[in-house]
Amino acid sequence: MTFGQRKAHKYIWLTLAIAIPAIMIFATKDLNILPSKKIGKSNDLVTNKIALKIFENDIVKVSLFENQMEVILKATLKNSSSVIYEMNIAGEKSNTLGQLSTAGIYKFNIKNLPTGIIISDDLKMEESTKFLF
């Protein structure tokens, strides 16, 4: 290496030694890995209300509120294309509420209390579960 290359090599490594940690700090700054220091009201309207009805089986737990339905999917379903529907009086699918994919909490806005729900896979034409409220 010539003198010019050694000098350039030193400055390049010095710049990288400063830039890489700075980039890592800025990249992880907004990940919210530390607990929030903000104390205030929750934005979630469901937590402040009492559930009107609660139903549970091996797959899901459903809580009905006045204008929202909370579905807790206990385990990931076999079919990734599972859709949750409102059930009409005849026991058939009426309105689509949304899609369920992995285990977790799903919240769906509803206009009025449904008579039940159906979780089904439309691609395979299979029903996973049915709840009649």
N, C-alpha and C positions, 0 to 999 in steps of 0.2 A: 504494500500500500504506500502510496506517495503521501507527502505531507498534506496536500489538499484533501485527499480522500480521508485521511485520519481525522482531520479537522471537521469535515462534513459528517463523518460517521459519529463523532462525539456529539455534535449538535443535534443530529437526527435522533440519537438515543436519548439525549437529555429532553428533547421535546416530547418524545413518546412516553418517557417516564412521568412527565407532568400531565400530559393530555389524557392518557388512558384512565388513570384514577378519577380525573375530573369528569370524564364521559360516564364512567360507571356510577358516580355519585348522582349526576343529573338523571341518568336512566332509571335508577332505583328510587329516586326521591318521591315520585307520585304513585308508587305501588301500594301505599297504605298498609305496609306490613307492621307498622306500630299502631297501637290503639289510638283512636281519635281522642283528642283533648277537648273537643267541643261538647258542651253539655247543653241540651235543649230538647225540644219536643221532637218526637219521631215523625218522619214524613209518612210512615206507613199507617194508613187509616185503620187497618184491620186489627192491629195490636191494641187499639183503644176500645174496641167493640167486643161485645160478647157474642159468641157463636149461637145462631138460632138452632142449628142441627149439626150433629157430628156423626159420621158413619165411618166404619173402619173394617178392613179385611186384611188378608195377607199381603196384598199388593199395594193398596193405597189407603190413606186416611183423608176423608173429605170433610171440611168444615164450611157450613153455609152461613153467610152474613147477609145483611140487608141488600147490599148492592155488589157483593163480591163473593167468589167461591175460592177457597184455598184448598189445593190438592197437594198432599205430601206423598210423593212417590217413594216408597220404602226401598226399593231395589230397581236397578235398571231393567227395563223390559227386554224381552228377547227380540222384539221387533222395533227397529228404530223409527218406523213410520207410524207409530201409534198416535191416534187422534182421539180427543175427548169431545163427545157430543152431548147436547141436552137431549133428554128423552121426553117424547110427547106422551099424551094420555094413553095412546094405543101401544106404547112400549117400543116405539121405533125412533130412529135418529131424526132430530129436527134441526137444531142449530149447531154449527161447529163452534166450539169454545177455543180450541187451540191444539197444539201438538205437544206430546210428552216424549222426552228423549232419555235423559239420564235421571238417576235418583236425585231428588231435591224437592224444593217447594215451588209450586206453580200457583199463580194468582190470576184469576179470570174475572173480568167485570161481567155482571149479569144484570139484566133489566128487572126481571122478576124471578121468584124462586122456581126452579125447574121441578118437574115431578120425579126426575131421576137423571142419571148420567150413564153413558155407555162409553167404554174405552175399547177401541177396535183398531185393527190394522186393515186399512182399505186395500193395500196391495195384495195381501194374502186372503182377504175376505174372512178374517177371524175376529171374534169378539174376545177381548181379554177379561173384561169384567163388566158387570151391570149393577147399578145401585138404584133402587126404587125408594124415593123419599116418602 
